[in-house]
Amino acid sequence: LVEVDQKLENCLKNTDKNVIQLDCIEEAIELYEKEINVLYTSICDAIKDKNHKKQFIAAQKQWNKFKLKEYEMIDGYIKNPVLTNTFNVLTSHSKLQILRDRTGNLMDYYSVIKL
C-alpha cells in the first residue's frame, strides 16, 4: 500500500496538469489491481480448510461484482465528459479508494492466515 501511494504522491506532486494527474491515478489503479491479484493467490494458497477457501473465493467474486457496479456508477453518473478534467480526476480517486480499501482488507486477512 505504502509503495503504491508513495509512487502516486510523487507523480501527483510533480505536475499540476489534470491530464497527467489522471494518468498517475490510472497507473496507481493498475498497481492496486495487480496487488489484489497477488494477495488473492497468496491467500488461496495459504487457506488449508476447503470450506474457508470456498468462502473466501465466493467473497472475492462478490467483491469484484461490487467493484464493477461501483465503477459503472462512477463512470455513468459521476464521471461526465462535459465536466472538467479536475472533476474526472476526483472521480478516478473514488475508484482508487475502492481498490486501496480492498488491498488493505486482503493484507489483513493474509497476515491473520499466516499466524
HUBEL-V51623 format. One record per residue. N is the residue number from 1. PHI is phi as a letter, one per 30 degrees, with the letter a starting at -180 (NA if undefined). PSI is psi in degrees with one decimal (none if undefined). BURIAL is + if it has 9 or more other C-alpha atoms within 8 Angstrom, else -. Layout:
# HUBEL-V51623
n,phi,psi,burial
N,PHI,PSI,BURIAL
N,PHI,PSI,BURIAL
This chain:
# HUBEL-V51623
n,phi,psi,burial
1,NA,-48.0,-
2,d,-43.0,-
3,d,-46.2,-
4,d,-45.4,+
5,d,-36.6,+
6,d,-42.5,-
7,d,-41.8,+
8,d,-46.3,+
9,e,-44.2,-
10,d,-40.9,-
11,d,-44.4,+
12,d,-35.9,+
13,d,-14.9,-
14,c,4.2,-
15,a,150.6,-
16,c,8.4,-
17,d,125.5,-
18,d,-35.1,+
19,d,-41.0,-
20,d,-38.6,+
21,d,-40.7,+
22,d,-40.4,+
23,d,-40.6,-
24,d,-45.0,+
25,d,-41.6,+
26,d,-37.0,+
27,d,-41.6,-
28,d,-38.2,+
29,e,-45.6,+
30,d,-42.0,-
31,d,-40.6,+
32,d,-40.3,+
33,e,-44.0,+
34,d,-42.6,-
35,d,-40.3,+
36,d,-42.6,+
37,d,-40.9,-
38,d,-45.9,-
39,d,-41.1,+
40,e,-48.4,+
41,d,-43.5,-
42,d,-41.1,+
43,d,-44.1,+
44,e,-41.2,+
45,d,-32.2,-
46,d,-25.4,+
47,d,121.9,+
48,c,-36.7,-
49,d,124.8,-
50,d,-38.6,-
51,d,-41.8,-
52,d,-39.3,+
53,d,-43.5,+
54,d,-42.5,-
55,d,-43.4,-
56,d,-45.4,+
57,d,-44.0,+
58,d,-41.0,-
59,d,-41.2,-
60,d,-38.6,-
61,d,-42.1,-
62,d,-39.9,-
63,d,-41.1,-
64,d,-39.8,-
65,d,-44.2,-
66,e,-47.8,-
67,e,-46.2,+
68,d,-38.3,-
69,d,-40.8,-
70,d,-45.1,+
71,e,-42.3,+
72,d,-44.4,-
73,d,-45.8,+
74,d,-46.9,+
75,d,-35.6,+
76,d,-33.8,-
77,c,-28.5,-
78,c,-53.5,-
79,d,130.9,+
80,b,122.7,+
81,d,-19.5,-
82,d,-27.3,-
83,d,167.7,-
84,d,162.6,-
85,d,-27.8,-
86,e,-45.2,-
87,d,-40.1,+
88,d,-32.9,+
89,d,-43.4,+
90,d,-39.3,-
91,d,-33.2,+
92,d,-31.7,+
93,d,-31.7,+
94,d,-43.6,+
95,d,-43.7,+
96,e,-41.9,+
97,d,-37.1,-
98,e,-45.9,+
99,d,-38.9,+
100,d,-44.1,+
101,d,-45.6,-
102,d,-39.1,+
103,e,-44.2,+
104,d,-43.2,+
105,e,-48.1,-
106,d,-37.1,+
107,d,-41.1,+
108,d,-46.5,-
109,e,-45.6,+
110,d,-42.1,+
111,d,-33.2,-
112,d,-43.5,-
113,d,-36.5,+
114,d,-4.9,-
115,d,none,-
